[in-house]
Amino acid sequence: MIPFDDSAHERFQAQGYLRLGKVASAAQLAGLQQRIDAIMLGHVRYANMRLQLFEEATGQLRRTMGCQVPTLSYRRIDDLEQDPLFLAYMQHPVFAGIAHRCVGDHVSVFRSMFMNKPARWHQELPWHQDVGSGWGIDTDPITTVWTALDEATTANGCMQIVPGSHLHGVLNERHFLAEDEQGIYARPEYVIDLPASAGEAILLHNLLLHRSGTNPTAAPRRAFSATYMSAATCTRDTGQSFPILFGPGALDPATVEGKAADLVQTFYG
Ligand SMILES: O=C(O)CCC(=O)C(=O)O
């Protein structure tokens, strides 16, 4: 694990990403791996949790509220800050230090999101930045921690990034890059693979260009990402703020309750 000192902060600002090492203990990682599978299989249930299901019959992605089908093929799950194990991980002292330095004393989470590439997953995630007007919030966040829950390799669709691309600013308000923009900003010679071992955490600038490929292997490639931002950040339509991770009003894993229904009606991000 590397300390987030001045030199680490400078490297993050210059490159747009920083390997943080294995922040979770082996026991904590095993807990997160087991918990996410238990959520997908409906053994641990949250009524107001948004899941994205891949339906093999139609080849379409469909959102469900709460687990409606027990399967390890969910593509994405949001609202994980209501789960005590994921909340405790997001509040790890290493992340508290980073959030304090990059965001401030009062920090909320925009999305606490499981991203899955189930076994034999044939869809690519195109080049994008994690900002844009489509997110519907009044300030673009800049710090996301992405954690590999399984080893991510070139063979199973690890992330690819363009180091330094965050310095271009917002390239496309619609989140994904258009083809001509890819030809300018994500030329093959600019791209590096970002393999990671299970439990490894990587700090990503939200403006950093990233994508990931398919997973033709027989095992899933699971990951968890959390976006830390100022607690003052609100949705543009309703003025809704987001769950607090650090500072006054912060959620506590010992007392956290299921998320309120009115916080999951509209999808931001
Ligand atoms: O895990 C991946 O493949 C990509 C995740 C991603 O795009 C994100 O966390 O913003």
Ligand as a Chemical Component Dictionary entry (heavy atoms), coordinates in Angstrom:
data_LIG
# 
_chem_comp.id                   LIG 
_chem_comp.type                 NON-POLYMER 
_chem_comp.pdbx_formal_charge   0 
_chem_comp.three_letter_code    LIG 
# 
loop_
_chem_comp_atom.comp_id 
_chem_comp_atom.atom_id 
_chem_comp_atom.alt_atom_id 
_chem_comp_atom.type_symbol 
_chem_comp_atom.charge 
_chem_comp_atom.model_Cartn_x 
_chem_comp_atom.model_Cartn_y 
_chem_comp_atom.model_Cartn_z 
_chem_comp_atom.pdbx_ordinal 
LIG O1 O1 O 0 -14.512 -2.087 -14.492 1  
LIG C1 C1 C 0 -14.514 -1.656 -15.653 2  
LIG O2 O2 O 0 -14.325 -2.364 -16.614 3  
LIG C2 C2 C 0 -14.736 -0.203 -15.938 4  
LIG C3 C3 C 0 -15.316 0.511  -14.808 5  
LIG C4 C4 C 0 -15.657 1.901  -15.117 6  
LIG O3 O3 O 0 -15.770 2.332  -16.242 7  
LIG C5 C5 C 0 -15.843 2.804  -13.989 8  
LIG O4 O4 O 0 -15.730 2.370  -12.826 9  
LIG O5 O5 O 0 -16.128 3.974  -14.262 10 
# 
loop_
_chem_comp_bond.comp_id 
_chem_comp_bond.atom_id_1 
_chem_comp_bond.atom_id_2 
_chem_comp_bond.value_order 
_chem_comp_bond.pdbx_ordinal 
LIG O1 C1 DOUB 1 
LIG C1 O2 SING 2 
LIG C1 C2 SING 3 
LIG C2 C3 SING 4 
LIG C3 C4 SING 5 
LIG C4 O3 DOUB 6 
LIG C4 C5 SING 7 
LIG C5 O4 DOUB 8 
LIG C5 O5 SING 9 
# 
